């Protein structure tokens, strides 16, 4: 399951942990930090400033996983994973790296999109060989 700290990501984690508890299923919680090395705007920063910013993004991605798991409804067998890169391709690469049964994503991350699915969720839905469960932030959204 991929988390990004958004309301939808948190709802997806709540769904995944509550589903894993009764069955004893193992859960892998995955987060991605953007890789700033390929961002043209980073070329204007001094090397040490860009490095500090990248380390802060990496720490944030790890913290998102820990904060999300702190609110899990009970003890779940969890593997924590983190990587650096573009979120969609990084999630798809992770899914290809081991035999996962299901990927759980929030419907929308931090984008201001009015679409039903955010760009990362859409990318994973279209390209994943693993079944995808998309969880909205609010249960009422399941009916809409």
N, C-alpha and C positions, 0 to 999 in steps of 0.2 A: 504494500500500500504506500502511496506517495503522499507526503504532507508538505505544505508550504506555509503553514501558520495562518491561513485564511479561515474564515468562518466555514466555508464549504469543506476545506481540508480537515478541519476539526470535526465536523459532522461525519465525514467519511471515516475518520479514525474511531469515533464513538460507535459507528455501525460495525466496523471491522472487529473491534475488541469485544463488543457485546455478542457478535456472531461467533467469535472464536472461543469465548469462555465456555459455553455449554458443550462444545464438541472437542475441546482440548486441542484445537488446531494451532499450529505455529503461525506466527505473524512476522513478516519482515516489514519494517517501517523504513522508508527510503526518502531522502531529501537531496535536493540538488542546489548547488550555488552556481550562479553565473560565472563563467570564466572570462575575466576582464582582459586577458592577454590579446584577444582578437578584436577588441573594441577600439575603433579609431580615436575616440575621445580620450582614451587612456594614454595615448602618445604625448598629449600635452602635459601630463603630470610628471613630476620627477619620479624616478624609478622607485625610491623608497616610499613615496606617497601612494603610488599604485600598488606596491606590495602590501602596505598596511591596509589599504582599502580591500584588497583581495582576501587578506587574512580575516578581516572583519566579516566579509560576506560568508566565508567558509565557516567561521564560528557561529554565525547566525543560522546557517543551514543545519549545523549539528544541534544547536539550541532548540530549533523548531521541533526536532524529533523528541528531545528530552522533555520539553514543555508539554507537547502533545501526550506523551506517555504518562506524564504525571497525573493526567486527568482520566486515565483508563479506569473503567468501572471495576476492575479486579485484576488478579495476577494472571497475566497472559504470557506464554512462551514467546519472547520477542527477540528478533535479530535486528540490530540497528545497522543501517547502511547509509552512506553518504558518498556523493561524488561531485565533481565540478564539471560544468558544461551547459549546454542548452537543455532545458528541462525535458522536452518531448523526446529528443533522441537519446538522452541519458536514461530515461525511464524505459524506453524500448530496448536499449542495450542491456539494462539490468534484467529485463524480462527474458531476454535471449540467453542470459548467462547461466540460468539454472531452471529446473522444472517447477515453475509456479503454477498453481491451480487457478488463481483468480487475482486480478489487480483491482484495487478499490481506489477510486479517485473522487475528489470533490467535483461538483459540476463546473464551478468557476473558481479561479484563484483570485488574485488581487486586481485583475483588469476591471475596467469600468464598463465592460461589455453588457449589453442588454440581451445578448444571445443566450440560448439555453445552456450551451457548453462553451467553456473558454477554449482558447487556442491549443493549449497543452492537452486538455482532455480530448478535444476533437482529434488531434494528431495521434494520440494513443488509441482511441477508438477505431480510427481508420486503418492503423498499421499493425496493431497487436495480434499475435497468434493466440494469446491468452485471453480468456473471457474477461470482460471489463464490467465492473459494477460502478455506476456513477451515482453518487449520493448528493442530494441538494442540501443546502444549509438548513432549511426548514422542512419538516415532514409534509406540510401543506403543499409544498412545491411538487410533490409526487403526483398530486391530483391535477394540477394546473395544466 
